[in-house]
Amino acid sequence: MFYHRKETIVPVDVKKPDARFGAFLLEQFGGATGELTAALQYWVQSFHITDASIRDMLQDIAIEEFSHLEVVGKLIEQHTSKLDQTEVYASPLFRVRGVGPHFVDSQGSAWTAAYINEGGNVVRDLRADIAAEAGARQTYEALIHASTDEGTSKVLTHLLTREITHAQMFMAALERMGKLDDPFFGTIKPDETVDLVFNLSKGEDFRGPWNQEPLFRYENDPKPNGGIPRAPVNPDDEKTPLATK
C-alpha cells in the first residue's frame, strides 16, 4: 500500500521562474541520476534482500526518493509556469511539450529503465547505490551553481544533503556486514591472480598502496600466457574455389 500526502517534504517556492533552468532540472526528474531512477532502483532492490533491516532501509530511502521526485517536479512546474519569458531564457522543450515535468532529461532524451542498477546481491547493490548517490550529488551541485533563485537553491541544497545521508546509510550497512572495504563477495572463490597487478600503462609509472605489498604482487613487465588461439572452425563459412583452366 502506498500513502501520499499532498504536502511536499520541504517547501517549494520559486520567486524568479526560469524556463531554461527548468530544463536543467529535468536531469533530476527523467535523467540517469534523477530521483525516479533512485526511487525505483532502491525499491526493486528491496525485493531481493533477505536481511529484513536492510530491506526496510532500502524501502524507507526509496519512498523518500519518490518524495524528492515530487519536489523536483514542483520546482519544474513553478519554473515553467510562465513561458512568456525572454527568448534567451525560454526553453523550446517546454514550448513544445507544455509546462511542468516530463520523463525526459535536460536534453530531451526519454527516461529508460536501463538507468536502474540492480543485480540481486546485497553487497553489489549497496555499492551501486553509493555510486548512484554520488552521481545525484554531483548533478545537484551543478544545478546549485547554475541557479539564480534563492528558493530553488535552498531546496536543491536540501536534496544534495540527503544524497550524502543516504550514501552514509548504505556505507553503514556494508560496514555492519564487514563488506565496506572488502572486495570479496559472492560464493565463488577467486583464482591465484587475485592479488596480482600488472604495469600495462608504460611511461611515467607510479607505485602506491594499489600496487604494493602486502596487498598486491606487482608485475612490471607482464607477458601473455595464453598462446596463439586455435583457428576458427566454421563449416558454414564461404569457401572460394581455386580458378581452373
C-alpha positions as CSV (number, residue, x, y, z in Angstrom):
1,M,0.0,0.0,0.0
2,F,1.2,3.5,-0.8
3,Y,0.0,6.6,1.0
4,H,0.5,10.0,-0.4
5,R,0.2,13.3,1.5
6,K,-0.2,16.4,-0.7
7,E,2.3,18.4,1.4
8,T,5.8,18.4,-0.1
9,I,8.6,17.1,2.2
10,V,10.3,20.6,2.0
11,P,8.8,24.0,1.0
12,V,9.0,24.7,-2.8
13,D,8.8,28.5,-3.5
14,V,10.3,29.8,-6.8
15,K,10.4,33.6,-6.9
16,K,12.1,34.0,-10.3
17,P,10.8,31.5,-12.8
18,D,13.4,30.5,-15.4
19,A,12.2,28.0,-18.1
20,R,15.7,27.4,-19.2
21,F,16.7,26.4,-15.7
22,G,13.5,24.2,-15.6
23,A,15.0,22.3,-18.5
24,F,18.2,21.8,-16.4
25,L,16.1,20.4,-13.6
26,L,14.7,17.7,-15.8
27,E,18.0,16.0,-15.3
28,Q,16.9,15.1,-11.8
29,F,13.4,14.1,-12.9
30,G,13.8,12.0,-16.0
31,G,17.6,11.7,-16.2
32,A,20.1,8.9,-15.4
33,T,21.0,10.4,-12.0
34,G,17.5,11.5,-11.2
35,E,15.1,10.8,-8.4
36,L,12.9,8.4,-10.4
37,T,15.9,6.3,-11.1
38,A,17.0,6.2,-7.5
39,A,13.5,5.5,-6.1
40,L,12.8,2.6,-8.5
41,Q,16.4,1.2,-8.0
42,Y,16.2,1.0,-4.2
43,W,12.6,-0.2,-4.3
44,V,13.3,-3.1,-6.6
45,Q,16.5,-4.0,-4.8
46,S,14.5,-4.4,-1.6
47,F,12.6,-7.3,-3.2
48,H,15.9,-9.3,-3.4
49,I,17.2,-8.6,0.1
50,T,16.8,-11.3,2.8
51,D,18.1,-9.2,5.6
52,A,14.9,-7.5,7.0
53,S,16.7,-4.5,8.4
54,I,18.5,-3.7,5.1
55,R,15.3,-4.3,3.2
56,D,13.5,-1.8,5.5
57,M,16.3,0.8,5.0
58,L,16.0,0.5,1.2
59,Q,12.3,0.9,1.3
60,D,12.5,3.9,3.5
61,I,15.0,5.6,1.3
62,A,13.1,4.6,-1.9
63,I,9.9,6.4,-0.6
64,E,12.0,9.4,0.4
65,E,13.3,9.5,-3.2
66,F,9.7,9.4,-4.5
67,S,9.1,12.5,-2.3
68,H,12.2,14.1,-3.8
69,L,10.8,13.4,-7.3
70,E,7.7,15.3,-6.3
71,V,9.8,18.2,-5.1
72,V,11.8,18.4,-8.3
73,G,8.5,18.1,-10.3
74,K,7.1,21.1,-8.3
75,L,10.3,23.1,-9.0
76,I,10.0,22.4,-12.7
77,E,6.3,23.3,-12.6
78,Q,6.9,26.7,-11.0
79,H,9.9,27.5,-13.2
80,T,7.8,26.8,-16.3
81,S,4.6,28.4,-15.2
82,K,5.3,31.5,-17.2
83,L,6.6,30.7,-20.7
84,D,6.4,34.3,-21.8
85,Q,10.0,34.8,-20.7
86,T,12.6,36.4,-22.9
87,E,13.8,34.2,-25.8
88,V,17.2,33.9,-24.1
89,Y,15.7,32.0,-21.2
90,A,12.6,30.4,-22.7
91,S,13.0,26.6,-23.3
92,P,12.0,25.1,-26.6
93,L,11.4,21.8,-24.8
94,F,8.6,23.2,-22.7
95,R,7.1,25.3,-25.6
96,V,6.7,22.0,-27.4
97,R,5.7,19.6,-24.6
98,G,4.0,22.1,-22.3
99,V,4.7,23.3,-18.8
100,G,5.7,21.1,-15.9
101,P,7.9,18.0,-15.6
102,H,8.2,15.3,-18.2
103,F,10.0,11.9,-18.2
104,V,13.0,13.2,-20.2
105,D,16.4,14.6,-19.2
106,S,17.8,18.1,-19.8
107,Q,18.5,17.2,-23.4
108,G,15.0,15.8,-24.1
109,S,16.0,12.1,-24.1
110,A,13.4,9.8,-22.7
111,W,13.9,8.1,-19.3
112,T,14.8,4.5,-19.6
113,A,14.8,1.6,-17.2
114,A,18.4,1.0,-18.4
115,Y,19.4,3.7,-15.8
116,I,18.5,1.3,-13.0
117,N,21.4,-0.6,-11.5
118,E,20.3,-3.7,-9.5
119,G,21.6,-7.2,-9.5
120,G,20.1,-9.4,-6.7
121,N,23.2,-9.3,-4.4
122,V,23.0,-7.1,-1.4
123,V,26.7,-6.1,-1.4
124,R,26.7,-5.4,-5.1
125,D,23.5,-3.4,-4.9
126,L,24.6,-1.3,-1.9
127,R,27.8,-0.4,-3.7
128,A,25.9,0.6,-6.8
129,D,23.6,2.7,-4.5
130,I,26.6,4.6,-3.1
131,A,27.7,5.4,-6.7
132,A,24.1,6.5,-7.5
133,E,24.1,8.9,-4.6
134,A,27.4,10.3,-5.7
135,G,26.1,10.9,-9.2
136,A,23.0,12.6,-8.0
137,R,25.0,14.8,-5.6
138,Q,27.3,15.9,-8.4
139,T,24.2,16.8,-10.5
140,Y,22.7,18.8,-7.7
141,E,25.9,20.7,-7.1
142,A,26.0,21.7,-10.8
143,L,22.3,22.8,-10.6
144,I,23.0,24.9,-7.5
145,H,25.9,26.6,-9.2
146,A,23.6,27.4,-12.2
147,S,20.7,28.6,-10.0
148,T,19.8,32.3,-9.6
149,D,16.7,31.8,-7.5
150,E,17.2,31.6,-3.7
151,G,14.3,29.4,-3.0
152,T,15.4,26.9,-5.7
153,S,19.0,26.9,-4.3
154,K,17.7,26.2,-0.8
155,V,15.6,23.2,-2.0
156,L,18.4,21.8,-4.1
157,T,20.9,22.1,-1.2
158,H,18.5,20.0,0.9
159,L,18.3,17.4,-1.8
160,L,22.1,17.3,-2.1
161,T,22.3,16.9,1.6
162,R,20.0,13.9,1.6
163,E,22.2,12.2,-1.1
164,I,25.1,12.4,1.4
165,T,22.9,11.0,4.2
166,H,21.7,8.1,2.0
167,A,25.3,7.2,1.0
168,Q,26.3,7.2,4.7
169,M,23.4,4.8,5.4
170,F,24.5,2.4,2.6
171,M,28.1,2.6,3.8
172,A,27.0,1.8,7.4
173,A,25.0,-1.2,6.2
174,L,28.1,-2.5,4.3
175,E,30.3,-1.9,7.4
176,R,27.9,-3.9,9.6
177,M,28.3,-6.8,7.1
178,G,32.1,-6.4,7.1
179,K,32.0,-5.5,3.4
180,L,32.6,-1.8,3.3
181,D,36.2,-2.2,2.2
182,D,36.3,-5.9,1.3
183,P,36.1,-6.6,-2.4
184,F,35.3,-10.3,-1.9
185,F,31.6,-11.2,-2.0
186,G,29.5,-13.9,-3.5
187,T,30.1,-17.7,-3.4
188,I,32.8,-18.3,-6.0
189,K,36.4,-18.4,-4.7
190,P,38.8,-16.3,-6.9
191,D,41.8,-17.8,-8.6
192,E,45.5,-17.3,-7.8
193,T,45.8,-13.9,-9.6
194,V,43.5,-12.1,-7.1
195,D,46.5,-10.2,-5.6
196,L,48.4,-9.7,-8.9
197,V,48.6,-6.3,-10.6
198,F,50.1,-5.5,-14.0
199,N,52.0,-2.5,-15.2
200,L,50.3,-2.2,-18.6
201,S,50.4,1.6,-19.0
202,K,54.1,2.3,-19.7
203,G,55.7,5.7,-19.3
204,E,55.6,7.7,-16.1
205,D,54.7,4.9,-13.8
206,F,53.6,5.3,-10.2
207,R,53.6,3.0,-7.2
208,G,51.1,3.2,-4.4
209,P,49.0,1.1,-2.0
210,W,47.0,-0.1,-5.0
211,N,50.0,-2.0,-6.4
212,Q,52.4,-2.6,-3.5
213,E,52.9,-5.2,-0.8
214,P,51.4,-6.5,1.4
215,L,48.1,-6.4,-0.5
216,F,49.5,-6.9,-4.0
217,R,52.2,-8.6,-6.1
218,Y,53.5,-6.2,-8.8
219,E,54.5,-7.4,-12.3
220,N,56.4,-4.7,-14.1
221,D,56.8,-6.5,-17.4
222,P,53.8,-8.9,-17.8
223,K,53.9,-11.5,-20.5
224,P,50.8,-13.2,-22.2
225,N,50.3,-16.8,-21.0
226,G,47.5,-17.8,-23.4
227,G,49.5,-18.6,-26.5
228,I,48.0,-18.2,-30.0
229,P,44.3,-19.2,-30.1
230,R,43.3,-22.0,-32.4
231,A,42.0,-21.1,-35.8
232,P,38.2,-21.0,-36.1
233,V,36.2,-24.0,-37.4
234,N,33.2,-22.9,-39.3
235,P,31.7,-25.4,-41.8
236,D,29.2,-22.8,-43.0
237,D,31.9,-20.3,-44.0
238,E,32.2,-19.3,-47.6
239,K,34.9,-21.2,-49.5
240,T,36.2,-19.7,-52.7
241,P,37.3,-22.4,-55.1
242,L,40.6,-22.1,-56.9
243,A,40.3,-20.9,-60.5
244,T,40.7,-23.7,-63.0
245,K,41.8,-23.5,-66.7
